[in-house]
Structures are given as C-alpha cells and as structure tokens.
Amino acid sequence: MSRQPEIVKIVVTGPENAGKTTLIQSVDQIDALTSRIPNTDIGRLVVDNDLLLYIISPPNTRSYDFIWEQPRGTLGLVVIVDSTDPNSFRETRNIIETFRAYAPFPFVVAANKQDHHDAWDPAAMRIILRLPRKVPLVPCIATQPMSVRKVLISLLYTVLDEEEAYY
C-alpha cells in the first residue's frame, strides 16, 4: 500500500511582468491546470514520493483581496521581481509588506531576469527592497528550470529554518 504524498502550496506573487507565469511554467510537470479564478496560474511539481508542490500565482487585482488575506494551506511565498525594472521595486516592497501584515509566511525573493545585461545586482536590490539578511534574495532566470528549482529549494530551507527556530 503506497502512502500519499504530502501536498503543500506555494504562492508566487510579484509586480506585473515580473515573471510569475514563466516561473511556474518552467517547473510545471503537468499541462496547465485550469482554475476557477480567472488569471490564476497553477503548476505542480513532484519533489519525491513524499512531497507534492502546488505552485499558485493569484491575480494581481484588488477584487481578489481575499486571496491575499487568507491563502489557506500555504507553506510559503515566492515574491518575484524583475531585476531589470527599478520602477517595480516599490510595488515589490508593498507586496512584501502586505503579506507580512496579513499572512506572515516564510518567504524568499526571486530576483528574476539576472541573465539580462541591465539587471540590478542582488545586493543592491536587497538594500532597495529593505530586506533583512535572514530573507533569502535568490538570483533567478525564470525560463531556466534549474534556476527556479534553486528558488523553491531556498524557500523550503527557509520554512525548515523557521520551524526549527519555533521549536
């Protein structure tokens, strides 16, 4: 009798055009799932026999505020930012502050598009985003599955670290 894997949800959010859909599609192991909520991306990644990740990106619209306030069953959060677009950094900061206030989950920041010549250095982005050292800021290229896996692994370690600190 085989054991069912633990199913966990990771929420991916960020400013428009940061790479949310690309990040999910890069590691998704099933054809695109459809959602009852318009403009919501859902991907699935089997980590091993014991762990199944659902990666969900809710729409960036105020009419879906309930998603921001109560992402039930969420393990953690990936905030993705376009590191070539400094105009999106303020919105990224606001997203981080909103989740910290309403849904204080472990999170990492994925500095996407690090393969572009005009990408900001992650260390400079950390300062601009006002991220504490304990929050991982992971360089990312959302079109590359291995890069996305590094982001997800970083989040899983962050979750484990927070659990250890709690106990």
N, CA, C and O of each residue as an XYZ file, in Angstrom:
668
protein
N       0.838     -1.175      0.000
C       0.000      0.000      0.000
C       0.886      1.242      0.000
O       1.668      1.449      0.928
N       0.768      2.058     -1.023
C       1.619      3.237     -1.104
C       1.006      4.398     -0.330
O      -0.211      4.572     -0.261
N       1.897      5.169      0.240
C       1.495      6.327      1.023
C       1.268      7.521      0.109
O       2.000      7.708     -0.863
N       0.273      8.317      0.409
C       0.005      9.522     -0.368
C       1.038     10.590     -0.013
O       1.390     10.739      1.157
N       1.526     11.334     -1.006
C       2.486     12.394     -0.705
C       1.815     13.548      0.033
O       0.616     13.788     -0.107
N       2.618     14.253      0.819
C       2.119     15.472      1.447
C       1.971     16.525      0.352
O       2.868     16.702     -0.472
N       0.847     17.215      0.348
C       0.590     18.247     -0.653
C       0.725     19.599      0.025
O       0.056     19.876      1.021
N       1.595     20.437     -0.522
C       1.770     21.781      0.023
C       1.622     22.806     -1.093
O       1.846     22.521     -2.270
N       1.237     24.003     -0.681
C       1.002     25.078     -1.635
C       2.038     26.177     -1.429
O       2.329     26.584     -0.304
N       2.577     26.639     -2.538
C       3.477     27.786     -2.539
C       2.812     28.861     -3.388
O       2.374     28.597     -4.508
N       2.740     30.066     -2.851
C       2.161     31.184     -3.586
C       3.293     31.981     -4.215
O       4.288     32.296     -3.561
N       3.129     32.303     -5.494
C       4.087     33.142     -6.216
C       3.382     34.456     -6.528
O       2.294     34.471     -7.104
N       4.009     35.545     -6.143
C       3.428     36.847     -6.417
C       4.533     37.823     -6.792
O       5.719     37.539     -6.619
N       4.132     38.953     -7.298
C       5.073     39.986     -7.695
C       4.384     40.962     -8.622
O       3.236     40.753     -9.014
N       5.080     42.025     -8.973
C       4.506     43.011     -9.885
C       4.208     42.409    -11.261
O       4.703     41.337    -11.609
N       3.409     43.110    -12.012
C       3.085     42.684    -13.371
C       4.362     42.552    -14.198
O       5.264     43.384    -14.098
N       4.429     41.519    -15.001
C       5.557     41.232    -15.900
C       6.857     40.874    -15.177
O       7.936     40.955    -15.765
N       6.762     40.485    -13.921
C       7.966     40.093    -13.188
C       8.435     38.695    -13.570
O       9.614     38.373    -13.426
N       7.500     37.850    -14.064
C       7.870     36.502    -14.468
C       7.149     35.402    -13.710
O       7.620     34.266    -13.682
N       6.024     35.712    -13.100
C       5.279     34.725    -12.304
C       4.854     33.521    -13.143
O       5.118     32.376    -12.777
N       4.200     33.785    -14.259
C       3.723     32.698    -15.122
C       4.896     31.894    -15.663
O       4.844     30.665    -15.689
N       5.938     32.566    -16.090
C       7.120     31.892    -16.627
C       7.758     30.999    -15.570
O       8.146     29.868    -15.863
N       7.868     31.502    -14.346
C       8.452     30.716    -13.261
C       7.655     29.430    -13.051
O       8.236     28.351    -12.932
N       6.343     29.539    -13.007
C       5.501     28.358    -12.787
C       5.609     27.390    -13.959
O       5.776     26.187    -13.756
N       5.516     27.899    -15.167
C       5.571     27.029    -16.349
C       6.920     26.341    -16.493
O       7.007     25.252    -17.060
N       7.961     26.967    -15.986
C       9.306     26.421    -16.115
C       9.483     25.094    -15.379
O      10.254     24.241    -15.818
N       8.780     24.916    -14.270
C       8.935     23.685    -13.489
C       7.671     22.837    -13.438
O       7.667     21.773    -12.817
N       6.607     23.288    -14.076
C       5.329     22.580    -14.042
C       5.465     21.218    -14.717
O       5.995     21.117    -15.824
N       4.986     20.180    -14.049
C       5.085     18.821    -14.582
C       3.775     18.301    -15.160
O       3.665     17.122    -15.497
N       2.807     19.158    -15.273
C       1.534     18.775    -15.885
C       1.161     19.855    -16.882
O       1.673     20.973    -16.817
N       0.279     19.524    -17.797
C      -0.222     20.573    -18.671
C      -0.967     21.567    -17.803
O      -1.520     21.219    -16.760
N      -0.971     22.796    -18.250
C      -1.542     23.880    -17.448
C      -2.881     23.493    -16.830
O      -3.823     23.098    -17.516
N      -2.925     23.621    -15.519
C      -4.182     23.387    -14.822
C      -5.085     24.590    -15.021
O      -4.614     25.724    -15.108
N      -6.351     24.345    -15.091
C      -7.274     25.466    -15.159
C      -7.762     25.760    -13.756
O      -7.837     24.870    -12.908
N      -8.085     26.996    -13.528
C      -8.540     27.436    -12.227
C      -9.910     28.069    -12.362
O     -10.268     28.609    -13.408
N     -10.666     27.990    -11.283
C     -11.964     28.652    -11.281
C     -11.810     30.156    -11.131
O     -12.761     30.902    -11.369
N     -10.641     30.607    -10.744
C     -10.391     32.033    -10.592
C      -9.642     32.506    -11.828
O      -8.556     32.003    -12.118
N     -10.205     33.470    -12.566
C      -9.537     33.940    -13.785
C      -8.138     34.486    -13.489
O      -7.885     35.035    -12.416
N      -7.252     34.327    -14.443
C      -5.890     34.866    -14.380
C      -5.052     34.277    -13.250
O      -4.106     34.913    -12.785
N      -5.386     33.083    -12.810
C      -4.615     32.406    -11.777
C      -3.813     31.289    -12.431
O      -4.369     30.435    -13.122
N      -2.494     31.303    -12.206
C      -1.625     30.247    -12.727
C      -1.440     29.189    -11.648
O      -1.266     29.507    -10.471
N      -1.481     27.922    -12.067
C      -1.272     26.818    -11.137
C      -0.328     25.813    -11.791
O      -0.547     25.384    -12.924
N       0.709     25.450    -11.071
C       1.626     24.422    -11.540
C       1.790     23.359    -10.476
O       1.462     23.573     -9.309
N       2.299     22.215    -10.887
C       2.509     21.113     -9.948
C       3.913     20.566    -10.150
O       4.372     20.391    -11.279
N       4.585     20.298     -9.039
C       5.933     19.753     -9.075
C       6.036     18.633     -8.048
O       5.848     18.855     -6.852
N       6.338     17.424     -8.527
C       6.551     16.286     -7.638
C       8.010     16.337     -7.194
O       8.923     16.175     -8.004
N       8.217     16.563     -5.900
C       9.576     16.634     -5.370
C      10.118     15.222     -5.172
O      11.233     14.915     -5.595
N       9.338     14.375     -4.539
C       9.656     12.956     -4.385
C       8.365     12.238     -4.008
O       7.285     12.823     -4.090
N       8.466     10.985     -3.598
C       7.262     10.220     -3.254
C       6.502     10.799     -2.068
O       5.327     10.495     -1.866
N       7.182     11.639     -1.283
C       6.570     12.167     -0.065
C       6.081     13.601     -0.180
O       5.371     14.073      0.709
N       6.439     14.312     -1.250
C       6.119     15.742     -1.312
C       5.675     16.163     -2.705
O       6.356     15.905     -3.697
N       4.526     16.813     -2.758
C       3.956     17.346     -3.992
C       3.692     18.832     -3.778
O       2.942     19.214     -2.880
N       4.314     19.668     -4.610
C       4.131     21.118     -4.502
C       3.115     21.597     -5.523
O       3.191     21.249     -6.702
N       2.174     22.389     -5.069
C       1.315     23.147     -5.974
C       1.798     24.581     -5.904
O       1.870     25.174     -4.827
N       2.124     25.128     -7.050
C       2.660     26.480     -7.138
C       1.567     27.337     -7.764
O       1.144     27.092     -8.894
N       1.116     28.336     -7.024
C      -0.058     29.104     -7.418
C       0.284     30.586     -7.459
O       0.917     31.115     -6.546
N      -0.140     31.243     -8.523
C       0.017     32.686     -8.628
C      -1.359     33.313     -8.779
O      -1.958     33.256     -9.853
N      -1.866     33.916     -7.692
C      -3.174     34.566     -7.783
C      -3.083     35.834     -8.630
O      -1.995     36.372     -8.829
N      -4.212     36.304     -9.123
C      -4.202     37.522     -9.939
C      -3.812     38.736     -9.101
O      -4.062     38.783     -7.897
N      -3.201     39.707     -9.753
C      -2.828     40.950     -9.078
C      -3.940     41.974     -9.248
O      -3.814     42.923    -10.021
N      -5.014     41.770     -8.526
C      -6.124     42.701     -8.626
C      -6.797     42.831     -7.275
O      -6.891     41.852     -6.534
N      -7.257     44.002     -6.948
C      -7.879     44.253     -5.648
C      -9.191     43.500     -5.468
O      -9.626     43.290     -4.336
N      -9.824     43.096     -6.552
C     -11.096     42.381     -6.415
C     -10.905     40.982     -5.835
O     -11.883     40.313     -5.502
N      -9.665     40.536     -5.711
C      -9.373     39.223     -5.137
C      -8.610     39.357     -3.823
O      -7.751     38.532     -3.511
N      -8.927     40.401     -3.052
C      -8.223     40.638     -1.797
C      -8.278     39.446     -0.847
O      -7.359     39.248     -0.053
N      -9.346     38.651     -0.919
C      -9.461     37.506     -0.013
C      -8.296     36.544     -0.187
O      -7.897     35.882      0.771
N      -7.750     36.456     -1.384
C      -6.612     35.563     -1.619
C      -5.404     36.061     -0.839
O      -4.661     35.267     -0.261
N      -5.208     37.376     -0.824
C      -4.065     37.954     -0.127
C      -4.194     37.766      1.379
O      -3.202     37.551      2.076
N      -5.422     37.848      1.870
C      -5.606     37.804      3.310
C      -5.611     36.382      3.869
O      -5.216     36.188      5.018
N      -6.040     35.391      3.108
C      -6.202     34.043      3.636
C      -5.750     32.964      2.654
O      -6.574     32.146      2.244
N      -4.482     32.930      2.263
C      -4.064     31.838      1.372
C      -3.955     30.529      2.154
O      -2.862     30.148      2.574
N      -5.054     29.856      2.348
C      -5.137     28.652      3.188
C      -4.196     27.543      2.693
O      -4.057     27.300      1.494
N      -3.569     26.895      3.655
C      -2.715     25.766      3.330
C      -1.392     26.151      2.696
O      -0.700     25.299      2.138
N      -1.036     27.412      2.776
C       0.189     27.868      2.126
C       1.405     27.582      2.996
O       1.429     27.912      4.182
N       2.411     26.966      2.392
C       3.666     26.681      3.072
C       4.545     27.924      3.121
O       5.157     28.227      4.146
N       4.600     28.637      2.005
C       5.459     29.802      1.918
C       5.168     30.592      0.663
O       4.249     30.284     -0.096
N       5.968     31.608      0.467
C       5.716     32.596     -0.564
C       7.001     32.898     -1.336
O       8.073     33.056     -0.752
N       6.868     32.974     -2.653
C       7.948     33.468     -3.501
C       7.489     34.814     -4.044
O       6.468     34.903     -4.726
N       8.249     35.858     -3.738
C       7.988     37.176     -4.311
C       8.997     37.346     -5.430
O      10.203     37.388     -5.189
N       8.501     37.442     -6.655
C       9.392     37.567     -7.804
C       9.407     39.020     -8.259
O       8.368     39.676     -8.325
N      10.592     39.505     -8.568
C      10.757     40.888     -9.004
C      11.615     40.900    -10.263
O      12.583     40.149    -10.375
N      11.253     41.751    -11.194
C      12.027     41.933    -12.423
C      13.227     42.799    -12.086
O      13.087     44.003    -11.869
N      14.402     42.195    -12.041
C      15.596     42.938    -11.630
C      16.091     43.912    -12.690
O      17.081     44.610    -12.471
N      15.417     43.970    -13.835
C      15.766     44.964    -14.859
C      14.832     46.168    -14.813
O      15.006     47.113    -15.582
N      13.841     46.146    -13.919
C      12.826     47.204    -13.877
C      12.769     47.860    -12.500
O      11.967     47.462    -11.655
N      13.621     48.869    -12.269
C      13.626     49.518    -10.954
C      12.297     50.194    -10.614
O      12.015     50.446     -9.442
N      11.483     50.486    -11.625
C      10.173     51.083    -11.349
C       9.249     50.115    -10.618
O       8.275     50.546    -10.001
N       9.537     48.818    -10.676
C       8.687     47.829     -9.998
C       9.151     47.529     -8.568
O       8.479     46.792     -7.847
N      10.271     48.082     -8.159
C      10.809     47.762     -6.837
C       9.894     48.250     -5.711
O       9.730     47.557     -4.707
N       9.303     49.423     -5.866
C       8.405     49.950     -4.834
C       7.183     49.037     -4.679
O       6.779     48.717     -3.560
N       6.600     48.621     -5.806
C       5.451     47.715     -5.732
C       5.845     46.400     -5.061
O       5.072     45.835     -4.288
N       7.041     45.922     -5.358
C       7.526     44.695     -4.723
C       7.610     44.877     -3.213
O       7.195     44.000     -2.456
N       8.146     46.011     -2.776
C       8.207     46.308     -1.337
C       6.812     46.299     -0.718
O       6.608     45.752      0.365
N       5.849     46.913     -1.420
C       4.470     46.953     -0.917
C       3.869     45.550     -0.803
O       3.169     45.248      0.163
N       4.141     44.707     -1.781
C       3.642     43.324     -1.747
C       4.215     42.595     -0.534
O       3.487     41.912      0.187
N       5.510     42.740     -0.315
C       6.158     42.092      0.829
C       5.535     42.580      2.134
O       5.230     41.777      3.016
N       5.346     43.888      2.257
C       4.768     44.445      3.483
C       3.331     43.978      3.685
O       2.919     43.724      4.817
N       2.560     43.860      2.597
C       1.175     43.387      2.702
C       1.133     41.954      3.211
O       0.368     41.641      4.124
N       1.943     41.088      2.631
C       1.944     39.698      3.081
C       2.452     39.574      4.511
O       1.941     38.757      5.277
N       3.432     40.358      4.875
C       3.921     40.299      6.256
C       2.817     40.686      7.238
O       2.722     40.117      8.326
N       1.979     41.660      6.853
C       0.914     42.133      7.738
C      -0.260     41.164      7.809
O      -0.792     40.915      8.891
N      -0.671     40.612      6.661
C      -1.892     39.809      6.615
C      -1.651     38.303      6.627
O      -2.500     37.541      7.088
N      -0.533     37.887      6.137
C      -0.258     36.455      6.024
C       1.237     36.237      6.219
O       1.976     36.075      5.248
N       1.683     36.235      7.475
C       3.128     36.186      7.747
C       3.747     34.812      7.495
O       4.065     34.076      8.430
N       3.907     34.488      6.233
C       4.506     33.218      5.835
C       6.003     33.381      5.637
O       6.483     34.488      5.393
N       6.747     32.275      5.742
C       8.140     32.314      5.295
C       8.158     32.673      3.809
O       7.296     32.237      3.046
N       9.143     33.467      3.411
C       9.206     33.842      2.002
C      10.633     34.054      1.545
O      11.544     34.267      2.345
N      10.799     33.990      0.234
C      12.052     34.345     -0.422
C      11.713     35.325     -1.534
O      10.577     35.395     -2.003
N      12.718     36.074     -1.939
C      12.564     36.988     -3.068
C      13.413     36.451     -4.211
O      14.601     36.178     -4.040
N      12.796     36.302     -5.372
C      13.497     35.842     -6.576
C      13.786     37.056     -7.450
O      12.866     37.690     -7.967
N      15.064     37.375     -7.614
C      15.483     38.489     -8.474
C      15.580     37.953     -9.897
O      16.617     37.434    -10.309
N      14.493     38.086    -10.635
C      14.381     37.488    -11.964
C      15.115     38.307    -13.027
O      15.438     39.479    -12.830
N      15.360     37.661    -14.134
C      15.993     38.233    -15.328
C      17.452     38.613    -15.071
O      17.956     39.597    -15.614
N      18.115     37.821    -14.239
C      19.519     38.072    -13.938
C      20.433     37.795    -15.123
O      21.623     38.105    -15.074
N      19.890     37.219    -16.183
C      20.680     36.981    -17.389
C      20.699     38.196    -18.315
O      21.394     38.180    -19.331
N      19.956     39.237    -17.986
C      19.925     40.444    -18.815
C      21.067     41.379    -18.421
O      21.454     41.447    -17.254
N      21.593     42.086    -19.398
C      22.741     42.964    -19.135
C      22.391     44.127    -18.209
O      23.275     44.666    -17.544
N      21.125     44.520    -18.154
C      20.731     45.659    -17.322
C      20.111     45.239    -15.986
O      19.441     46.037    -15.330
N      20.336     43.990    -15.589
C      19.797     43.510    -14.311
C      20.553     44.156    -13.149
O      21.776     44.293    -13.181
N      19.808     44.540    -12.142
C      20.414     45.087    -10.935
C      21.075     43.959    -10.150
O      20.615     42.818    -10.166
N      22.147     44.297     -9.475
C      22.851     43.362     -8.618
C      21.956     42.999     -7.420
O      21.362     43.889     -6.812
N      21.854     41.723     -7.078
C      21.002     41.337     -5.948
C      21.338     42.058     -4.638
O      20.434     42.353     -3.855
N      22.606     42.342     -4.388
C      22.970     43.044     -3.147
C      22.365     44.449     -3.117
O      21.888     44.898     -2.074
N      22.383     45.137     -4.248
C      21.767     46.470     -4.323
C      20.249     46.362     -4.188
O      19.612     47.207     -3.558
N      19.683     45.331     -4.778
C      18.234     45.138     -4.678
C      17.816     44.881     -3.230
O      16.761     45.343     -2.794
N      18.633     44.152     -2.493
C      18.326     43.876     -1.085
C      18.179     45.186     -0.310
O      17.274     45.330      0.512
N      19.060     46.121     -0.574
C      19.009     47.415      0.112
C      17.750     48.182     -0.294
O      17.033     48.703      0.560
N      17.488     48.249     -1.594
C      16.331     48.992     -2.095
C      15.022     48.381     -1.593
O      14.085     49.106     -1.257
N      14.957     47.060     -1.542
C      13.742     46.375     -1.085
C      13.634     46.319      0.443
O      12.626     45.869      0.988
N      14.692     46.783      1.124
C      14.736     46.792      2.595
C      14.547     45.395      3.179
O      13.786     45.195      4.125
N      15.249     44.450      2.599
C      15.137     43.064      3.057
C      16.145     42.779      4.161
O      17.330     43.072      4.009
N      15.688     42.216      5.261
C      16.635     41.784      6.289
C      17.524     40.665      5.744
O      17.150     39.971      4.799
N      18.688     40.497      6.340
C      19.628     39.451      5.891
C      19.018     38.056      5.936
O      19.364     37.201      5.122
N      18.112     37.823      6.884
C      17.547     36.476      7.030
C      16.608     36.098      5.889
O      16.291     34.921      5.717
N      16.160     37.079      5.106
C      15.271     36.793      3.969
C      16.133     36.503      2.743
O      16.858     37.385      2.283
N      16.069     35.296      2.211
C      16.869     34.983      1.025
C      16.433     35.799     -0.194
O      15.243     35.912     -0.490
N      17.403     36.353     -0.880
C      17.180     37.008     -2.168
C      17.969     36.174     -3.174
O      19.199     36.193     -3.187
N      17.244     35.449     -4.011
C      17.854     34.440     -4.868
C      17.904     34.939     -6.306
O      16.859     35.231     -6.888
N      19.109     35.046     -6.898
C      19.182     35.379     -8.326
C      18.432     34.315     -9.125
O      18.516     33.125     -8.820
N      17.701     34.751    -10.147
C      16.824     33.817    -10.844
C      16.742     34.147    -12.329
O      16.815     35.306    -12.736
N      16.588     33.105    -13.114
C      16.248     33.211    -14.536
C      15.046     32.287    -14.701
O      15.200     31.072    -14.824
N      13.853     32.870    -14.704
C      12.614     32.085    -14.632
C      12.412     31.148    -15.811
O      11.614     30.215    -15.720
N      13.111     31.371    -16.907
C      12.984     30.484    -18.070
C      13.807     29.211    -17.912
O      13.679     28.285    -18.713
N      14.649     29.161    -16.883
C      15.524     28.008    -16.667
C      15.047     27.193    -15.457
O      15.113     27.670    -14.324
N      14.573     25.979    -15.695
C      14.035     25.170    -14.596
C      14.984     25.008    -13.406
O      14.529     25.035    -12.263
N      16.274     24.842    -13.639
C      17.208     24.661    -12.519
C      17.291     25.921    -11.666
O      17.436     25.839    -10.447
N      17.200     27.071    -12.295
C      17.211     28.325    -11.552
C      15.967     28.440    -10.675
O      16.048     28.861     -9.522
N      14.826     28.064    -11.227
C      13.570     28.107    -10.468
C      13.615     27.099     -9.323
O      13.141     27.386     -8.224
N      14.175     25.932     -9.573
C      14.294     24.926     -8.505
C      15.142     25.462     -7.349
O      14.855     25.176     -6.186
N      16.182     26.235     -7.661
C      17.003     26.834     -6.595
C      16.169     27.778     -5.735
O      16.327     27.820     -4.515
N      15.285     28.530     -6.374
C      14.396     29.430     -5.631
C      13.491     28.615     -4.710
O      13.343     28.939     -3.531
N      12.887     27.559     -5.251
C      11.971     26.732     -4.462
C      12.697     26.013     -3.327
O      12.165     25.905     -2.223
N      13.900     25.526     -3.590
C      14.693     24.869     -2.545
C      15.043     25.870     -1.452
O      14.998     25.541     -0.266
N      15.392     27.084     -1.848
C      15.686     28.126     -0.869
C      14.473     28.387      0.019
O      14.609     28.567      1.230
N      13.290     28.408     -0.586
C      12.070     28.601      0.206
C      11.861     27.428      1.167
O      11.530     27.638      2.334
N      12.050     26.206      0.692
C      11.866     25.042      1.566
C      12.835     25.082      2.752
O      12.447     24.752      3.873
N      14.079     25.478      2.519
C      15.036     25.609      3.622
C      14.628     26.726      4.576
O      14.800     26.601      5.789
N      14.094     27.803      4.042
C      13.626     28.909      4.883
C      12.492     28.443      5.788
O      12.455     28.781      6.971
N      11.574     27.669      5.230
C      10.470     27.118      6.022
C      11.020     26.221      7.133
O      10.597     26.326      8.284
N      11.960     25.343      6.789
C      12.548     24.448      7.794
C      13.272     25.228      8.883
O      13.157     24.905     10.065
N      14.025     26.268      8.482
C      14.735     27.095      9.462
C      13.762     27.769     10.423
O      14.016     27.834     11.626
N      12.648     28.271      9.890
C      11.662     28.931     10.751
C      10.996     27.930     11.687
O      10.702     28.255     12.837
N      10.759     26.716     11.198
C      10.170     25.682     12.063
C      11.129     25.310     13.188
O      10.711     25.140     14.334
N      12.420     25.183     12.861
C      13.415     24.855     13.886
C      13.509     25.961     14.925
O      13.633     25.684     16.118
N      13.450     27.210     14.483
C      13.530     28.337     15.408
C      12.308     28.384     16.325
O      12.391     28.841     17.465
N      11.185     27.910     15.816
C       9.946     27.916     16.592
C       9.992     26.887     17.718
O       9.477     27.128     18.809
N      10.608     25.746     17.446
C      10.627     24.665     18.439
C      11.872     24.693     19.222
O      12.065     23.858     20.106
